[in-house]
Structure formats: structure tokens, C-alpha cells
Amino acid sequence: MNSKNLYRAMLLVFISYFILGGYLLENLGVKYVSEGGNPLMKIHVSTYILILTFAFFTLRKGGGSPLKNLKELRGAWLISVLSIVIVIIYGLFRFGTSGMAYLVDTMAAPLLAVYLLSQLSNIYKNKLLRLLAYLLFINSLIAILEFILGSTLMSVEIANFSHFRSTALLTHPLNNALITAALAPILMSYTRIPYLIYFTVVILALFAFGGRGATGIFLLGMFLLVMPKIPSFISFGIKISKMRFAVIQALAFFVSIFTILVITFTPIGSRILSKLHIDGSAQARFDVFLIFDQLSPMEWVFGASSSLMDNIKFFIEVDVIENYFIGWIVSFGTIGAFLLFVSCYMVPIKLLTKRNMGVNVALIIFIMVSLTNNALTTKTPALIFLFSAMYLYRTIGNKNEALLYR
């Protein structure tokens, strides 16, 4: 299998992960997230593509040569694979096949993606990074339109939310917010869309998703990304043509007017004002820690008993543990939670670098936002997009134009 065919496979993987979300699959009659149905349908089609491509490529090339292409990631990748395999085996022993598919979709698939991406040439890596950038922008536009119209593109039970939230293509609103906030600092410089427009659309989309925490953390991350460039900007300014400067001024003016109109005359404005406080939804993020009081020493190590897991709502008054790390401890114990943490973050941590601040900011945003919900205890493409964007950005380097020069 050559680089071009690998590129086509990854192109299909990224597009299908974006388009074939859980809500769409359920509407098509595929019981992907709901109970019942064929067990084979519990794993996403994109994951099957990754598994088959990985197997075919490895059989053709052998294991040694492809692993060398991972370079400094090789050790971290192998440890991460071993960690997730151990947890999957323990999960199958403890729970059977029930609820185990998310470990494959959410955590194993990203590792396979990095392995395959490492075999591509820089030309194909750049194309995939641009693809992700445009897909994220389109998803954000859909979210804004959904919120303005008060109707979701995919049929979903709005009663599940305390208020209307956009679902766009990436299923649950908070899952959308997590992916959008984490990936935007990397991807917004990889399209022909002016930076200011991309940034504005992302911010409005985050409000449409109802991701207050994601919005605040995203703004903090963008400040960290721009801050090192401020002294140079103040001291030396920037070299730019008069025509381009005029275009930027005009663009900034029209974007400001558009943003004001959207906030004033659409439900997004009232959404922003009505959620600037700690409500029941936010309080649930704090109450979830109460579950620790119910764990015995053995449950801390090996996971909570079935009786405790069946009565979560009695202790914290909600059905869902709104913190994935706590959810890992409850399900798999501290040892399993540690192994899951390794499988999720060892590779991204190895990708951190002083030269490309975008990957650092993306990981910080992802960790901070993800801890406010249960994203990584469900089926989500969040990690595969994070791993892929960080790896591609790190290996092909940042755009020649710095952020402030857009």
C-alpha cells in the first residue's frame, strides 16, 4: 500500500467520522449508541477502516519499518497501545462486551491513526490538515445556523438538554464544543478563510453548543498563543502593504457588525447572558466528587461494584458522571484509570514542543475542557482529531505566516 492509498484511506476516515455521527447513525436505524442491535454495529465504520488499513499495511510492510517512521513517538505509541489493550481485556472480563466498544472507537482508533499518518509524505499530511480545518469550520457554521433557526440538522430529543443546544455533525453539543475549542488554535491558520472570520465563527459556535467552559478556556488558550508575539508587535510592528491593511480594517469592521447583529437579533445573545452564572448543570460538575465517599478501598483499586454503579443518581442526583477521569476510576479503578490516562495522553505529551505553541495550547485546552464533562467515557472522535491535528501540525511545521500577521 503506497502513500497515496493511505492518504485516501485517512481522507475517508476523517470525513466519515465528521459526517456519520451517532445521531445520524441512529436516525438511519443503526443502533450505534442505543441499547440492543448487532454488536458489530457498535464500532464506527471509520474504526473498521483504520483497523483494516493498519492490518493490511503492516502485513505488507512488516512491523519494524513502519514503527521507525514514528521516530520519537515510537516508545510512547507502543506503551499507549499496550495500556489500552490491558484495559480492554480487563473491561471484557468485568463487564463483558457491554459498553466496551467506546474503548476501541475513542482510544484505540487514534493510536492507529497516528501510526498510519506517520507513513505519509508531507504533501498528503498538509492536505489532511487543511481538510480538518475546513471540516471544523463547516461544522461551526452549521451550529450557528441551527441555533438561529432553533432546529437541529439531525433529529435528536431536545428534551435531553436543559435548553436548546446545537448538535451540528459531531453529536452531543459538549462533544462539539470540546473538539472545536481544542482544534481551532491549530487549524484556523490552515485555510484561506481570514483568521478573524474563522475565530468569530468558532466563538459563536461554542456559545451555540452551550459550552461555557469551553468558550472561556478557548479564549484563554488563544491569549496564551498570541501573548509571546505582543512585545515584538509593540516594538517593531508588522510589515504589511497599505492595500492589505485597508482590507483587514474593512474586514474587521464588517465582522464586528455581523457579530453584534447575530448576538442582538438571534437567540445566541440571550443564551450568553442567561448562562453567566453557576446553574444546576455547572453544579453537577462539582457534586460528582461526592461519589468518592462511597468507594471502598477495594473499589478504589478495581472499580465500583455493580450495585454502586446502578445507583449513581442516588448519590449525586444525576445519571451521568460529568468527569471522565472519575468515571474511569468508578469503572476500572485507579490502575485502569492510570492506564487509560497513559493511552490518551502519552502520545500528545510527546508531541509538545517549544517551537510550535499551537500543539501545546491545543492539548491544554483539550485537557481542561474535557474534565468538565464525560466525553472520554463515551464514543467520540475527539481524540482521533486531537492526535491527528497535533501530529500533522508538529511534523509539517507551522504556517510561514505567524498568527499576528494574518
N, C-alpha and C positions, 0 to 999 in steps of 0.2 A: 504493500500500500504506500503510494507516494504522498508527498506533502500536499498536493492539490486535492487528492481524495480525502485526506484527513481534514483539510480545510472545509470541504463540502460537508463532511460529517458534523464538524463543530458548528458550522453555519446552521445546519438543520437542528442541532441540539439547542442552540440559543433561541432560535425563532420559535420552536415548538414549546420550549419552557415558558416563553413570554405569552404565546397565544393560547396554548392548551392548559389554562389554569384549572384549578379544582372546580370552580363554579361552572365553567363551560363544560367540562367533562361530565359533571353531574347532570347538567341540562341535556347533554347528549345521551343520557342513560347509562353512562359508565360510573359504577359505584367506586369512585376513586377515594373519596374521603368518608362517605357514609358507611354504615354497617351493612354487612351482607355482600353478596356478589362474588364473582370469581376472584380468588386470591391473587391470580396473576395480574389482574387489573389494578391492584393496589400499588403497583410500582409504575411510575410515569414512563411513557413511551420514550422520552429523551434519555432516561436512565438505561433503558434497554439498548438504545443506540450506542451509548457510551460503553456499556459492558461488551457488546458485540464487537465494536470497533477496537476496544482495548484488547480483547481476546485475539481477534484476527491479526492485529498489528504485532502483538507480542509473539504469536506463533510464527509469523513470517520473519520477524527481525531478531527474535530471541529476547531474553530479559536484560542482558548486560549492556548492550549498546544503547537502547532507549533510555535506561536509567542514567547513563552518563550525560545525556542531554539535560537532565535536571540540574546538573552541576552542584552548586552548594545546597540545593534543596533535597538532594538525594537521601541523606540521612533522616531529615525531618519527615520526608514523604513516607519512607519505609516505616518509621516509628508510628506515624499517624495511621497508616493502613493497618498495622498490627493492633493498634489500640481500638479502632472501630470494629475490627473482626472479633476481638475478645468480647467487647460489649454486646455485639450481635449474638454471639454464641451464648453468653450469659442470659441475654434477654429471651432467646428462644427457650432456654432451659427453664426460665422463671415464668414467662408469660405465654409460651408457645408462639405461634405466628401472629397472634392478635396484637396489633399496634406496632409491629416491628418494621413494617415497610418504610416508615419515615426515617429510620436509621440509614437505610440504603439510599433513599431519594435525597435526604437532607445532608448527610455527612459523608457517605461513601462516594457518591457521584462527583462531588467537587474534586476529590483526590484523583479520580480517573481523568477528569477534565484537564487538570494541571499536567498530568503525565502526557496526555495527547497533545496539548498545546505546546509543550516543550519540544516536540518533534517538528514544529512548523518553521518555515522561513519567516524573516521579519516582515516581508511583504504581506503575507497572509495574516500574521499577528496584527499588523496595523489595520487591515480590513475588518477583522473581527472586533477590534476595539472601537472602530468607527460604527460598526453595526450596533454594538451595545449602546453607544452614545445616542444614536437616533431612536432606538427602541425605547430607551428610558424617557426621552423627550416626548415621543408619541404617547406613551403611557401616561405621562403627566398631563398632556393636553386632554386626553380622554377623561381623566379625573376631574379636571376643571369643568369641562362641558357637562359631565354627569351631575356635578354639584349645582351648576347653574340651572340645569333642566329638572333637577330633583328626581332623576331616574337613572338607574344603573344599566350599563350595556349588557351585562349578564344578569339573568334572573336570579335574585337572591332574596332571602327572607330578611327584610329590613328590620323587622321586629327584634332580630337578634342584637341590634345595636340600640343604644340608648337614644341616639339621634341619627339623622341621615348622614352616611359617610359614603364617599366614592369608593368603588371597588376596582374600577378600571380592568386591566388584564391580569393583574397579579393577585387575584382573590382577595383575601381579607385586607381591610384598609390599613391595619397596623403593619402587616407584611409589606404592603406597598410603600408605606412611609419608611420602614427600615431600609428597604432596598434603594429607594430614591435618595434618601439622605446620605447613605454611605457611598453610593456610586457616583453621585453628581460631582463631588470635588475632583474625581479622576476624569470623568467622561466629558464634562462640559467644554473642554478645550479641544475635543476631537471631532467637532462638527463644523460646518460652515455657518451655523447659526450664531449670531453675535452673542458674546458671553452674557451681556446684560439681559437679553431676552431669555436665554436658557435659564439663568439664575432666577429671574422673575417667575417664569413658568413653574420651576421647581418649588419655589416658596409657596405659590398659590396652591399647587397640587398637594403639598404637605398639609396645608390647612383643610383642603377638601377631603383628605384622608382622615382628618381628625387627629393627626399626630402632633400634639402639643410638644411633648418631649423631644420628638424627632426634629421639629422645627427649631426649637431653641438650641439643641445640640448641633444641628447643621450650621446655624449661624455662628456658633462658637467655633466650629471647625473651620469655616471659611475665614473667620478672623485670624485664626492661627496660621492659615495658609498664606494670607496676604501680609500679615504683620512683619515678617522679615524683609519685605520689599519696601516698606514705608519709609525708613530712613534714606534709602537710595533715591526714592521718588522725591522726597522733600529736598534733598541736597542737590540732585542733578536733573530732576525732571525726567522727561522722556522725549525721544526723538520721534517726531510724527509730522506728517505733511499737513498743511493747512486744510486741504480738502478732507482728509480723513478725520481731522479734529472736528471739523464742522459736521461731518456725518455722525460722529459719535455724540456730539451735543444734541443734534436733532433726534437721534435715536433715543437718547436718554430722556428727552422731553416727552416724546410720544409714548414711551414705555411707562413713564410716571403717570401720564394722563390715563393710559389704559388701566394701570393698576388701581388708581383712585376710583375710576368708573366701576371696575369689577367689584372692589370692596364696598362701594357705596350702593350700587344698584343690584347686587346679587346676594344670595344667602351667605356668601363667604364672609362678608363683613360682620354680620350678626354672629356667625359662628366664631370668629376671632374674639369678639367682645364677650360672648357668653361663656367662654371656656377659660378665661384668665383667672381661674381660682381652682383650688383643690376640691373636686367633687367626689361622688361615690366611686367613680371609675378610677380616679387617681388614688383615693384612699385604699382601694383594693391592692395596690402595689405595695403598700406598707403593711397591710393586715396579713399578707401571705407569709410573713416571717413567723407568725404565730404557730404555724404548723410544726416548726422545730420543737416546740414544747411537748409535742405528742410523740416524738420519736424515742424509742428505747435505744440503748447502746448498740444492740444487735441490728436494729433498723437503720441506725446511722451508717453502719458498715455495709450492709447487704441490701438496703432498701426497705420501704414501709411494707407492712403486712397488707393483705388484700382488704381486710376489714377497715383499716385506716384509709386506704386509698378510695374505698367506696363511700366514705363519709367525710370527704374533704369539705363539702359545703357546710357541714355542721360546725366545723371548727373555724372556717374563715369566711363563711356566708356567701361564697361564690363557688361555682363549679370548677373553674379553671385556675390553676396556679399561675399567676401573672408574673412569673420569673422563671425562665427556663432552667437556670442553674439549680434553683430549689427543686424544680420538677425533676431534674436528673437525680438529685440526692434521694428524693422520695421514691423514685422508680428503681434506681440502680445502686443506691448507697454512695458513700463518699469515694470509694475506689472506682466505681463505674463512672461517677461524675468527673473524677480526675482524668480518666481515660478519654471520656468524651470531650473534655476541655482540650486535651492534647490533640485529638483528631481534628478539632475545629480551628485551633489557633496556632499550632506549632508551625505549619507552613506559612501562614500570613506573617507571623512574627519574624521568620527568617527573611521575608521579603522587605522588611523595614530598612530604610536607608536614609542617610543624611542628605543625599543629593536629590532624591525625588520625594519631596514632602507630601505629595498627593497621596501616596500609598499609606504614609503614616497617619495622615488626617482621616483617610477613609476607614482604617482599622479602628482608630479611636472612636469615631462616630458610630461605627457598627457595634462595638462592644457596649458603649454607653446606652445606645438606643435599644439594643436587643435585650438588655437586662430589665427594661420596663415592660416586657411582655413575654409571652410563651412561644415566640416564633420558632425557636430551635427544639421544641418538643412536638412540632407538627411537621407536615410535609411542606417544604418551602424551597424554592430555588435561590434563596438569599445567599447561601454560602457558595454555591457554584458561580453566581455572578460576582461575588466579592473575590473569591480565589482567582477567577479568570481575569477580572479587571485589574487587580493588583499585579498579577503575574505578567500580563501583557504590557501594562504600563511600565513596570520595572524593567522588563527585558528589552523593550524597544526604545525606552527613554522618553522624557517629556517632550512636548512640542517645542520648537525653537523659540516661539514667541512666549514670553513669560506671561503670567496671569494678568499683570497690570497693564500689559501692552495690548490687550485685546480691544 
